[in-house]
Amino acid sequence: MGRDFSHIARNCERAVLTAYRDLRGLGNADMDAFQACTTLYRIHHPEASVNEARRLVAEWIDHHLVRGADGPTAGCACD
């Protein structure tokens, strides 16, 4: 799980993926890391619903970590 996320333009997306990777690397369970990252996303975007945050975090983890894709993802409009 040592992927470099410097190519990701969105700060919140990069922060979420880095946190997830690091939490999992430290031995945290998948759901615990996922919930922490959902909370992290909502700190960056307090206007987002819990369901929206869960959907985006899940999409980002799947895209970058599960499938190993480098292309752009759907998500928020921030930088």
Protein Blocks (a to p, Z undefined) as FASTA:
>chain_A
ZZcfklpmblklmmmmmmmmmmmmnopafklmmmmmmmmmmmmmmmbcfklmmmmmmmmm
mmmmmnopabdceddfbZZ
